[in-house]
Amino acid sequence: MKKKDIYVKFEIGEMVFCKTDPEQYERQVTGMLLRESRLIYKVTFNSVEDSFYGFELTSDEDILKRLR
């Protein structure tokens, strides 16, 4: 078995934004799921849990997207 290191970009409980969300709703990281060599983040907004890869999330709000 080959050992691999997984980089955790966001911690459980951290507030994040989806880069492609035009409304820029703040979501909370509620879990993580490890699939092969990919880490999938479980994030919750308004009692709905969605799954995202780390590159789809950011800790910084994109205010310009919300203003459009």
Secondary structure, DSSP 4 states (H G I P E B T S, - for coil): ---------S-TT-EEEETT-TT--EEEEEEEEEETTEEEEEEEETTEEEEEEGGGEESS--HHHHH-
